[in-house]
Amino acid sequence: MRAVFPLLTLSLPVLLGLGGCGTMRGTDPTPVSPPASAARLEATRGMGEALSRAVADKRVRGGVVWWQQGDAVAVRAEGWRAVSPESERMTRDTLFDAASLTKVIATTTAVMQLVERGKLNLDAPADTYLPGLRAGKVVTLRQLMTHTSGLPAGINPAGWQGHARGIKLAEAAALEDQPGEVFRYSDINYILLGAMVEKVDGRRLDRYCEEEVFQPLGMTDTAFGVPEAKVARTAPTAPDKKGGWWRGVVHDACARNMEGVAGHAGLFTTASDLSRFARMLLGGGELDGRRVLSEASVREMTRPQLAPVLAVQRGLGWDIDTPHSGPRGSLYPPLKSFGHTGFTGTSLWVDPASGSFVILLTSRLHPDGKGDTGRLRAEMGTLAAEAAGLGRPMLR
């Protein structure tokens, strides 16, 4: 039976939704376990306090943190899902614009499944699958996945609309550096990878991921876009052009132009669903008897892929040790753990050695675009590692 440790107290009423935590849809109430170690309780309590401080300081208006190690789970929702036009309390089942978590949860997983099925080859020239790709003869899929393609960071969202048009613009991008020589985080890389999934499989990325990833894993609240029935529990991001808010519509302008479906952004999800995905990774590609990836694929995605001369490390899709690795904190091992962030204020970090992970979901852009999750992510990563039993900073 899963042991659940609420972040602020072991009292059952708070665990099940009082004090702003909300109830978790689709999850049966789980009894509280016997008391955990003092160190674990202190660390998980600290996560709740860190999130509460960030809300009080208006670094974020609200958020959800989920920590897990084996059967031990700690969850906290704090603050506000929305503050305008009316205030709405944050709940644990709030949907968030996942932003660049789309790259790893959706696109990377889809690519690796198709590699397993022999439909994609990581070391093939990219124009094997996208003949119109300008740099396709010298760029490989592996370089796209590790952000070493030499392609620009993104495409201008102005003056165009359409899913196919976005792909064409990504295909037309010229190299800024020779492939393999520079690490540059690039949305174009993942627009192209999403297009390859569609090309070789025949299903658009949203349908592919729904049928091959989200449904098998029981991720019932995860999708590209939000159905009308779920908009009310979705966190808004920035103001739209009609005097309201982007709510259930992706914030990223290029993804929005591409009908909300792109390899780099467009996914909406909840902390509960992301916990299922993280457990799948820790389970070597399998969750609750459903396998979506092989153990070999999970190892390949999450091992260091880059040459030491680049002075950063990425897996396939996943961040390992770069300037974006703030959610690792100071205790999780730099080259053994992995994760990813999203521009809207989302992050996930996973440590296979301790079997633990931490999810932080916020909508930092609401209401004024001034939210900042940098310090909060690092605090959560450090506290998560402490709760998992890592008690001192890791040395490189």
C-alpha positions in Angstrom: 0.0 0.0 0.0 1.3 3.4 -0.9 2.4 5.5 2.1 1.4 9.2 1.8 3.2 11.9 3.7 1.4 15.3 3.5 3.9 18.1 3.3 2.8 20.0 6.4 1.2 17.5 8.7 0.3 13.9 9.1 -3.3 14.7 9.9 -5.8 12.9 7.5 -8.1 15.9 6.9 -5.3 18.0 5.5 -4.1 15.1 3.4 -7.5 14.7 1.8 -8.0 18.3 0.8 -8.4 20.9 3.5 -6.1 23.9 3.8 -6.2 24.6 0.1 -4.9 21.2 -1.0 -8.0 20.2 -2.9 -8.9 16.7 -3.9 -7.1 14.6 -6.5 -9.5 13.4 -9.1 -9.1 9.9 -10.3 -7.0 8.9 -7.2 -8.5 6.9 -4.3 -7.9 8.3 -0.8 -4.9 6.5 0.7 -4.5 5.9 4.4 -1.6 7.6 6.2 1.3 5.4 6.9 3.1 5.0 10.2 5.3 8.0 11.0 8.3 8.4 8.7 11.8 9.4 9.7 12.3 12.8 11.2 14.6 13.8 8.3 12.0 12.9 5.7 9.2 14.7 7.5 11.3 17.8 8.0 12.3 17.9 4.3 8.8 17.4 3.0 7.5 20.0 5.5 10.1 22.3 4.1 8.8 21.9 0.6 5.4 23.1 1.7 6.9 26.0 3.5 9.1 26.9 0.5 6.0 27.0 -1.8 4.1 29.0 0.8 6.9 31.6 0.9 7.0 31.9 -2.9 3.3 32.6 -2.9 3.6 35.2 -0.1 6.5 36.9 -2.0 4.4 36.8 -5.2 7.2 34.9 -7.0 4.3 32.7 -8.0 0.6 33.1 -7.2 0.1 29.4 -6.6 1.5 26.0 -7.3 1.5 22.2 -6.7 4.5 20.2 -5.6 4.6 16.4 -5.7 7.5 14.4 -4.2 7.6 10.6 -4.3 10.0 7.8 -3.4 8.7 4.3 -3.8 5.4 4.1 -2.0 6.0 7.3 0.0 4.2 10.4 -1.5 4.0 14.0 -0.4 1.7 16.5 -2.2 0.9 20.1 -1.5 -1.2 22.7 -3.4 -0.7 26.3 -2.2 -2.0 29.7 -3.2 -4.1 30.6 -6.1 -4.9 29.0 -9.5 -6.1 32.4 -10.7 -6.2 35.9 -9.3 -8.1 37.6 -12.1 -10.8 38.3 -13.0 -11.7 36.4 -9.7 -9.5 34.6 -7.2 -9.6 30.8 -7.4 -7.8 28.5 -4.9 -5.1 26.2 -6.2 -6.1 22.5 -6.1 -4.0 19.4 -6.6 -5.9 18.5 -9.7 -5.2 21.8 -11.5 -4.1 21.5 -15.1 -1.1 23.5 -16.2 0.4 24.5 -19.5 3.4 22.2 -19.4 5.3 24.3 -22.0 8.7 22.6 -22.8 7.9 19.6 -20.7 6.1 18.7 -23.9 9.5 18.0 -25.4 10.3 15.1 -23.1 6.8 13.8 -22.0 5.4 13.7 -25.5 7.9 14.1 -28.3 10.9 12.3 -26.9 8.8 9.3 -25.8 7.2 9.1 -29.2 10.5 9.2 -31.0 12.0 6.5 -28.8 9.0 4.3 -29.4 9.4 4.6 -33.1 13.1 3.9 -32.8 12.2 0.7 -31.0 9.8 -0.2 -33.9 12.5 0.4 -36.5 10.7 3.4 -38.0 13.3 6.0 -36.9 17.1 5.8 -36.6 18.8 8.2 -34.1 21.9 8.5 -36.2 20.3 8.8 -39.6 20.4 12.2 -41.4 17.3 14.1 -40.6 16.3 14.4 -44.3 15.8 10.7 -44.4 12.4 11.5 -42.8 11.9 15.1 -43.8 13.2 15.5 -47.3 12.4 19.3 -47.3 14.7 20.0 -44.3 17.3 22.5 -45.4 20.0 21.2 -43.0 18.8 17.6 -43.2 21.8 16.0 -44.8 24.2 17.0 -42.0 22.0 17.0 -38.9 21.0 13.7 -37.2 18.0 12.9 -35.0 20.4 12.4 -32.1 21.7 16.0 -32.6 18.2 17.3 -32.7 17.3 15.5 -29.5 20.4 16.8 -27.6 20.1 20.4 -28.9 23.4 20.2 -30.8 22.0 20.5 -34.3 23.4 24.0 -34.9 19.9 25.2 -35.7 18.5 28.5 -34.3 16.6 28.6 -31.0 13.2 29.3 -32.6 11.1 30.7 -35.4 9.4 34.0 -35.6 5.7 33.5 -34.7 4.5 36.6 -36.6 2.6 36.5 -39.8 1.7 32.9 -40.2 -0.8 30.2 -39.1 -1.2 26.5 -39.5 0.3 23.3 -38.3 1.9 22.4 -41.6 3.1 26.0 -42.1 5.0 25.9 -38.8 6.8 22.7 -39.8 7.7 24.2 -43.2 9.3 27.2 -41.5 11.2 25.0 -39.1 12.4 22.9 -42.1 13.6 26.1 -43.8 15.8 27.3 -40.9 19.5 27.6 -41.8 22.3 26.3 -39.6 24.0 28.9 -37.3 26.7 26.5 -36.2 28.1 23.2 -37.4 26.2 20.2 -36.0 27.7 18.7 -32.9 29.9 21.7 -32.0 27.5 23.9 -29.9 24.8 23.3 -27.4 21.9 25.6 -28.1 18.5 24.9 -26.7 16.1 25.0 -29.7 12.4 24.7 -30.2 13.0 24.1 -33.9 14.7 20.8 -33.0 11.5 19.5 -31.4 9.1 20.9 -34.0 11.1 18.9 -36.5 11.1 15.8 -34.3 7.3 16.0 -33.8 7.0 16.3 -37.6 9.0 13.1 -38.0 6.7 11.3 -35.7 3.8 12.3 -37.9 5.6 11.5 -41.1 6.6 8.0 -40.3 3.5 7.0 -38.3 0.7 8.8 -40.1 -1.0 10.1 -37.0 -0.6 13.7 -35.8 1.5 14.1 -32.7 -1.4 14.7 -30.4 -3.3 11.6 -31.5 -0.2 9.5 -31.5 0.7 10.5 -27.9 -2.8 10.0 -26.7 -3.0 6.5 -28.1 0.5 5.3 -27.5 1.6 7.1 -24.3 -1.1 8.8 -22.3 -3.8 6.2 -22.4 -1.6 3.3 -21.7 -0.1 5.1 -18.7 -3.5 6.2 -17.3 -2.6 9.9 -17.8 -6.3 10.9 -18.1 -5.7 14.7 -17.7 -2.8 15.0 -20.1 -3.4 16.2 -23.7 -2.5 18.8 -26.3 -5.1 21.5 -25.4 -7.9 21.3 -22.8 -11.5 20.2 -23.5 -14.2 22.7 -22.4 -15.2 20.6 -19.5 -11.7 20.9 -17.9 -11.0 24.6 -18.6 -12.4 25.7 -15.2 -9.6 23.8 -13.4 -6.9 24.9 -15.7 -4.4 27.6 -14.6 -4.4 30.7 -16.8 -1.1 32.1 -18.1 -0.9 35.5 -19.8 -3.5 38.0 -21.1 -5.0 37.1 -24.5 -5.9 39.6 -27.2 -9.5 39.7 -26.2 -9.2 41.1 -22.7 -9.2 37.7 -21.0 -6.5 35.1 -20.3 -4.9 32.2 -22.2 -6.6 29.4 -20.3 -6.6 25.9 -21.8 -4.9 27.4 -24.8 -1.1 27.1 -25.1 0.9 30.2 -24.2 3.7 29.6 -26.6 2.9 31.6 -29.7 4.4 29.2 -32.3 2.6 26.2 -30.8 -0.6 28.3 -30.7 -0.1 29.1 -34.4 0.3 25.4 -35.1 -3.2 24.6 -33.8 -1.8 23.9 -30.3 0.1 20.8 -31.4 3.8 21.0 -31.8 6.8 19.0 -30.7 8.2 21.7 -28.4 5.0 22.9 -26.6 1.3 22.5 -26.3 0.8 19.8 -23.7 -1.4 20.4 -20.6 -1.1 18.1 -17.6 -1.5 17.7 -13.8 0.9 16.7 -11.0 -0.8 13.4 -10.6 -0.4 12.5 -14.3 3.3 13.6 -14.3 3.8 11.4 -11.3 2.6 8.4 -13.3 5.1 9.3 -16.1 8.0 9.6 -13.6 7.1 6.3 -12.1 7.2 4.7 -15.5 10.7 6.0 -16.1 11.8 4.7 -12.7 10.2 1.4 -13.6 12.3 1.1 -16.7 9.6 2.0 -19.1 6.7 0.1 -17.4 3.9 1.2 -15.1 1.2 -1.0 -13.6 2.0 -3.8 -16.0 1.8 -1.5 -19.1 5.1 -1.1 -21.0 5.5 2.0 -23.2 9.3 2.0 -23.5 12.0 -0.6 -23.3 14.5 -0.5 -20.4 17.2 0.1 -23.1 15.3 3.2 -24.4 15.0 4.7 -20.9 18.7 4.2 -20.3 19.6 5.7 -23.6 17.3 8.8 -23.1 18.7 9.5 -19.6 22.5 8.9 -20.0 24.9 11.7 -20.8 25.2 12.0 -24.6 27.5 14.9 -25.2 31.3 15.2 -25.6 33.0 16.7 -22.5 34.4 19.6 -24.6 30.9 21.1 -24.7 31.0 21.5 -20.9 27.3 20.6 -20.6 25.4 17.3 -20.5 22.1 16.3 -22.1 20.4 13.0 -22.6 18.0 12.4 -25.4 15.6 15.2 -24.7 16.3 15.2 -21.0 18.4 17.8 -19.3 21.3 16.4 -17.1 23.8 19.1 -16.4 23.3 22.5 -18.1 22.4 26.0 -17.1 18.7 24.8 -17.2 19.4 22.2 -14.4 18.2 24.3 -11.5 15.5 21.8 -10.4 18.2 19.3 -9.5 19.1 21.4 -6.4 22.3 20.9 -4.6 22.0 17.2 -3.5 20.8 15.1 -6.5 23.9 13.8 -8.4 24.8 16.0 -11.4 25.4 13.2 -14.0 23.1 10.5 -12.6 19.8 12.4 -12.3 17.8 14.1 -15.0 14.8 16.3 -15.6 13.4 19.2 -17.6 11.7 22.6 -17.1 9.0 24.6 -18.9 8.8 28.3 -19.5 5.4 28.7 -17.8 6.9 27.6 -14.5 6.8 23.8 -14.6 9.6 21.3 -13.8 10.3 17.6 -13.2 13.5 16.1 -11.7 14.1 12.3 -11.4 16.9 10.5 -9.5 17.0 6.8 -10.4 19.6 6.0 -7.7 17.3 7.0 -4.8 14.1 6.1 -6.7 12.7 9.6 -6.1 11.4 12.5 -8.1 9.9 16.0 -7.5 7.4 17.8 -9.7 6.7 21.5 -9.4 3.9 23.0 -11.3 3.2 26.8 -11.3 1.7 29.3 -13.7 4.4 31.9 -13.1 3.2 34.2 -16.0 -0.1 34.9 -14.3 -1.2 37.6 -13.9 1.6 40.0 -14.9 4.4 37.9 -16.4 6.7 38.7 -13.5 6.8 35.4 -11.6 10.1 33.7 -11.0 10.5 30.0 -10.2 14.3 29.8 -10.3 15.0 29.8 -6.6 11.9 27.8 -5.8 12.9 25.0 -8.2 16.3 24.7 -6.6 14.9 24.7 -3.1 12.5 21.9 -4.1 15.2 19.9 -5.7 17.4 20.1 -2.6 14.6 19.3 -0.2 13.4 16.4 -2.4 16.9 14.9 -2.2 17.0 15.3 1.5 13.6 13.6 1.9 15.0 10.8 -0.3 18.0 10.3 2.1 20.7 12.3 0.4 22.0 14.4 3.2 25.0 16.4 1.9 25.9 18.2 -1.4 27.2 15.9 -4.1 30.7 16.6 -5.3 31.5 16.6 -9.0 
